[in-house]
Amino acid sequence: MIARQITIHDDVSATAQAIAARLITSITDAVTARGVAHIVVTGGTLGIAALAAVAQNPAKASVNWSQVHFWWGDERFVAADSPDRNVLQAEELFAALDQLGLDRATVHAMGSTDEFETAEEAAVAYTALLAAEASEGAASPVFDVLMLGMGPDSHVASLFPNHTRSEELGAIAVHNSPKPPPHRVSLTMGTINTAREVWLIVAGADKAPALAAASHEINEVAVPASAVHGTEATRWIVDRAASTLL
């Protein structure tokens, strides 16, 4: 497994700014190298702050956003206009990028209760969408960067302890989530770990015990965050408060 690279910043704001700067560089490099970039973004306090920081970063103007696909690691299975939806919380970024050539058809949102009767149906649809954008025979595009937040229980995406599925590819329905709302759609652990780079982005003292547990040994079932990795790089980008027990 690729060794983790841990970067520690002073606080949430500095961490979000650092993530944004690194993301803009990574997207530019991917588009230059391959003509397209596939990026998986995340919700949560730090994830949305990082996307807002991209929107505010002047360097965003150097990116060919028409060649960038945005994907989600997970989404709450609620109404399309619910404030709980990660994709709505990221609207500041997408609105800013509209003026720079972003094609909204490449912002691949997970389905809502307005479109599907069940989270299973939404997961099947997202799995099909991933495959449609993949090379022949692959289950999903090769993600250049896949960002994940982490909960105090060490969950990533909507893969909670005892909910992970590394043997499957694509998206799955998650029910009885320990954190509301109870019904969600999530990429599987198997799909997450196909990304070139996986970034675990974490802030807050309440996350310190889980982050420390994730650093000690790989235990996908009990500590999902411990099992995430990229094929080329695994980056932990954290603030000082979250790093205190490392």
N, C-alpha and C positions, 0 to 999 in steps of 0.2 A: 504494500500500500504506500502511496505517496506520503512523505512526511508532512505533517502540518506546519504551516508557517503562521505564527501567532504575532499579530500586530496590536499593540495596546495604545489607545488614545485617551486623552484626559477626561473627556465627558461625552455625553450623548451628542451634543452639537458637533464637537470635533470629530467624533466617529462618523457621523452622517456625512460631514464634508469630505472626509477621507475616502469613504466608500464611493461617493459621487465622483470624485476626481479619478479614482482608480477605474470605475465603471466606464466613464467616458473614454479613457485611454484604451481599455480592453475592447470596447465596441469599435473604436477606430482601427485598432490592430486587426480585429477579425474581418471587418469589411475590406480592409486593404489586402489581407491575405487570401480571403475566400469569396469576396464580393457580397457577402451577407453575414449578418450576425443574429444568433438566436440567444436570447437572454431570458432567464426565468427570474422573475421578481417576486417579492414577498410583501405581505402586509405587516401589521404590528407597528408599534411606536417607532422603532428604529428603522424598519424597512420603509415606511411611508416618509419618514424624515429624510432618509437617504434619497428617495425619489424626488422629494421637494427640493433637495439640495442640487440634484442634477438640473432641475428646472431653472434654478437661480444661478447656475454656473455659466459664465460667459463662454467657456470652452465648448459648450454644447453646440455652438454654431458651426464648429468644424466637422461635425459628424454628418454623414449622409444618412439621415434617418429613414429615407425611403427604402433602405436596404436592411432595416432592423425589425426583427420579429420579437414581440414581447409575449411571454408565456407566464402562467401563474403556477406556483408550487401547490397552492391549495386555495379553496374558496368556500365561503359559508353558503350552504344551500338554502337561500332565502329569496325574497322577492328581488327583482332586478333593481328596484329603486331603494332598497334597504341601505341605511348608512353602515350596516355591518359588512357590506360587500367590499372586499379589498380593492376591486377594480374601480369603484367609485371614489374611494379614498385616495387613489393615485391620479385622479383627474387633473390635478394641478400640473403634473408632469406632462400628460398627454396634450393638454390644452396649449402648453408652451411649445411642444414639439410640432403641433399642427402647423405652425407658422414656418417650420423648418423642414417641411416635406414629409412628415410622418403620414403614412397610409393607415387609417384606422382599421383597415382590413387585416393588418398585421399585428393588431393588438388582440390576442386570442384569449378572450374571457371565458371562464368556465360558466356552464349553464346555471340558470336560476329557476326558481319555482314557477316563474311566468312561462318558461319554455318546456319544462319537464315535470312529469308527475312525481318522479322519484329521483333521489340522488344517484341511484344505480344507472338510470337512463342518462343523466348528465355525465356520469363518468364514462359510459360507453361512447357517448358523442365526443368527449374530449380525447379519448383514446383514439378514435377514428381520425380526429383532426390532427393529432400528433403524427399518426402514420401517414396522413396525406401530405405532410410537409417533410417527410423523411426520405432518405434515399431508398432505392428499391431493396426490399427485404428487411429494412430496419423498422423498429417500432416507433421511433421518434427522431426528430432532428438531433444532430450532435450539438448540444447546448454549449455555447462558448463560456458563459458564466451562469451559474445557478445559485441564487442567493436564498438563504434560509435564516429565519429567525429561530429562536429557541425559547421555550417556556421554562418556568421554574421546575417543572417536572421532567425536563429534558426533551419534550416533544419538538419535532421539526415538521414543517408543513402542517398537515393534520394527522401526522403519524404519532400517536400517543403511545406510551408504554403499553405493550401487549396488543397494539393495533398495527404494527408494521408488517409489510409484505415484501420481502426482498426477492421472492421467487417470481413475482409477476411484473409485467411491464405495462406502462400506460397510467391510467388514472383509475382510482377506486372510490367507491362510496364509503364514508365513515359515519357510523351511527353511535349514539350514546357517548358523544364526545364529553370528556370530563370538563371541558370548558365550553360554555354556551357560545353560539347555538349548537344543538346536538347533532344536526345533520350537515355533513360537509362533503366536499370532493377533494381528493388529494392525489398528487403524483405518488407512485409507489417508491419504496426505497430502491428497488432495482433500477427504476428509471432515473432517479436522482443521481445515482452513482455512475451513470453513463456520461455525465457532463465533463467537459474538458477541465473546467475549474468549478469547484464548489466553495462558496463563501459562507461560513457560519458567522452571522453578525449578531452580536449580543451586547446589551447594555443593562446596567442596574445591579445593585448589590443583591437583590432577591434571586438573581440568576447565578450567583457565584458558586453555590453548592453543586448545582447541576452541571455547570461548566467544568468544575473540578472533577466530578464523577466521570464526565465524558472524556477527560484527559487521562484517566487512570487505566482503563481497559475498554476494549470494544465489546459491548453487550447490546446488540440491536434491540432485543426484546425489552430489557429493563431500562436502558439508557439510549434511546434512539439517536440522539445527537452524536454519540460516540462512533456510530457506524457510517456516517456520511463522509464521502470522499470524492475527489475529482480524479480523472484519469491522468491529468497533467499537473494539477496543483490543488491543494486543499488549504484554504486560508481561513483562519479565525481572526476576525476583525472586531475587536471588543473595546469597551471602555474600561477605565481603571477600576471602577467599582465592581464590575463583573469578574475581573481578573484576580481579585485579592487572594483566592485560595488555590491558584494555579502553582 
